[in-house]
Amino acid sequence: MPILNLAASIAVSVLLVVLSLFLAGPAFDLPGLGPKGGLQAGTLPQFVVVTVIVLASLSAINDVLRWRGARRTGRATEPAIAPVRQVLLVGGGILVLLAAYVFAWRPLPFSLITFVFFTSVSAILAPPSVRTFRGYAVIALTGLLFSIGVWLLFTLVLKVPLR
């Protein structure tokens, strides 16, 4: 792993940890678990804050260990940079989808736009070996189950109404 990739990885991890620590205050001001184990308004934000801190820290540690291992053996484990065209197409496509998702939030039902967004991003990020009819069917089914699952979690468990 080139030093530039390592520096970028550590910078993103630090940014995520700092952002999560900044959001931890408001998240933990909300009631989390109820007295009888019920979920309340702060449960999801608290879970997200803690999960992001843990995953960002583990990602940084993993990248440092991979970098040290590659340096010790003298072999690079991945190319130094991704092709510019790939970065622009994939990154730009996902940013366009994210913007469309945000703008479609009010006029369209949550489950529909979440399904379209999740499925589209998954199709863009799918490796070439998955880009078959069966692969796209699995992606669509996963997107459907994910969007319905999130909707059920929010409406039934957390009691947060979503359209």
Steps between C-alpha positions, in 0.01 A plus 500: 500500500657830392557761769253738333221240523590436863493871580162540329360199685619629835368851424153364415500281810598794720233715336235235568608458862503878559158540336362212707641646821343835407163328445534280809393784731159555342454125441563407861282788627202312356352209695641171369364182646184523706470371857353173376736462204287689248666703226465876522596798285873489577560131443576518127716816514699356791549171314612681184748723686662209683504278188662768282771563763576128530499432124708809413756405764517140378535617140794727588670223700449251216646740243805573717560126546464435125734787421761372746468148359540620140798715599666210680459261206563767236180417310215738435163337569303730271562749222615845609195680361174411333453605138365856483217400269384230744512742794300762309240256370447308824538793739305738281225247441457437870498875576229553236297214648544643850381843383199342329425302817505815711278694258256209461461462877187717529295418191561122488445225758802411714501131408492572126784753492709296744455192282602689185798666670630187673455284190660755267804555723541125545485448123763770443733354764447138396812326371494390135444136599165593660372697202276224370124459501521289814735748668269792425203297625681438830585871522135594438372249755752624756396860431134409543560317828726779627254781424205313650709398802609858569143623456369236742776577751416869504121474492438200722796484738616861529153650442637755252249547218646467150294538185 
